[in-house]
């Protein structure tokens, strides 16, 4: 009866050593799945409406004086920071 106990302790030890590596490997994948679920839920609750094109003549900051378009941002992660200057 001693042998199975030793194997169980060794397996637990191996699992404990592998846990940080496994968590570091799977955490980004799990986070991506969570974000996807959150977006799907938000779309169901609020309804998904396509963004309207940006109006012409906007002043863009930190873009090298190039006007941005929705098509140019498609597929990219976009952080919106609303503030004014004047």
N, C-alpha and C positions, 0 to 999 in steps of 0.2 A: 504493500500500500504506500510505501514511501516514494517509490518511483513516480507515480502520477502527480504527486504533490510537487516534486522537484520540477517536472516538466511544466506544470501549470505556473509555478513561480518564474521559471525562465521565460515562458511565453509572455507573462505579464511584464517582465523586465524589458523584453524586446519591444513590446507594444509601447511602453513608457518612453523608451529611447527613440522610437520612430514617430511618436506623436507630434513633436514640434515640426519635423520635416514634413510630415503628412499634412498638418494643418497649414503650414506655409504654402504648400503646393495647391491645396484644394480651396483655401480661403478666397483667392481672387475669382475662381470659377463659381463658388457659392455666392459671392457678392454680385457677380454679373447676373446669375439666375434671380437673385432677390430684386435687383434693379429692374430686370425685365418684367417680373411679376408686378412690381409696384407701378410701372408704366402702363401695363395692361389693365390693371385695376383702375388707375386714374382715367384712362381712356373710356372704360365702361361707365364710370361714375359721371364724368364731366362731358363725355362725348369727344370725339377726336375731330378737330377742325383744322384744316390746313392753314398755315401761316400766310398772311397777306404779304405781298411784295413790299419792300421798303420804298417809301416815297422818294421821288427825285429831289435833289438839292439838299440832302442832309449833310451836316458837318460831321465827318468821321475823324476820330482822334486815334493816333497810334496805328494808322493803317497805311502810312506812306502816301497820304492824300488820295488813295484809291477808294472808290465807293464799293461797299460790300453788297452782294446780292445773295438771296436765299439759295440760288442754284450753286453759287460758289462755296457756300457753307454746307451743302448737302453731304451727309456722311461724316461730318466732323463734330467733335464735341464742342459745344458753344456755351460759354459762361456769360450770362447777362448781368451787367452791373449798371443799374440805373442811377444816374446822378446828373446834375446840371452844372453848367458853367455860364458865366455871363459877365 
